[in-house]
Amino acid sequence: MKKLLDIDSDVEFVADINDHKDCLMSQDPTQENPGALWFNIDIPKGHGIKAGDRVRVTVEKL
């Protein structure tokens, strides 16, 4: 696998999608910084993550 990037960020919002998954969100609130990276990622329930928690999202090419 080739690692493309890591995004270290505070989770801004956890959305309840359905009975099986939530969505973690971290976005650039201004959209004015062209270098800002953000994410919205669905994860299975039971993760224990809440708004304000710091997470790392890694993107790898298989």
C-alpha positions in Angstrom: 0.0 0.0 0.0 1.1 3.5 -0.7 0.2 6.1 1.9 -1.0 9.3 0.2 -1.8 11.5 3.3 -2.8 11.7 6.9 -5.3 14.3 8.1 -5.0 15.1 11.8 -8.1 17.1 12.9 -10.7 17.7 15.6 -14.0 16.1 14.9 -16.5 19.0 14.5 -19.7 17.0 14.3 -20.9 13.4 14.5 -24.1 12.8 12.4 -26.5 9.9 13.1 -26.9 8.3 9.7 -29.0 5.2 10.5 -29.1 2.3 12.9 -25.7 1.0 11.6 -23.5 4.0 11.0 -22.6 7.6 11.9 -20.7 10.2 9.9 -17.6 12.0 11.3 -17.2 15.5 10.0 -14.3 17.9 10.0 -14.5 20.8 7.5 -12.8 24.0 6.7 -15.4 26.5 7.9 -14.3 29.3 5.6 -13.5 27.4 2.3 -11.0 30.3 1.8 -7.9 28.3 2.4 -7.2 26.2 -0.8 -4.7 24.1 1.1 -7.2 23.0 3.9 -8.1 19.4 4.0 -11.2 18.1 5.6 -13.3 14.9 5.7 -16.8 13.4 6.0 -16.5 9.7 6.6 -19.1 7.1 7.6 -18.1 4.7 10.3 -19.9 1.8 12.1 -21.7 2.7 15.3 -20.1 1.9 18.6 -17.0 4.0 17.9 -17.2 6.2 20.9 -16.0 9.3 19.1 -17.6 12.7 19.9 -17.3 16.3 18.7 -14.0 17.7 19.9 -12.1 14.4 19.8 -8.9 14.5 17.8 -8.6 11.8 15.1 -6.3 10.9 12.2 -7.6 9.8 8.9 -5.1 8.0 6.6 -5.6 7.6 2.9 -3.8 4.7 1.2 -3.9 3.5 -2.3 -4.2 -0.3 -2.5 
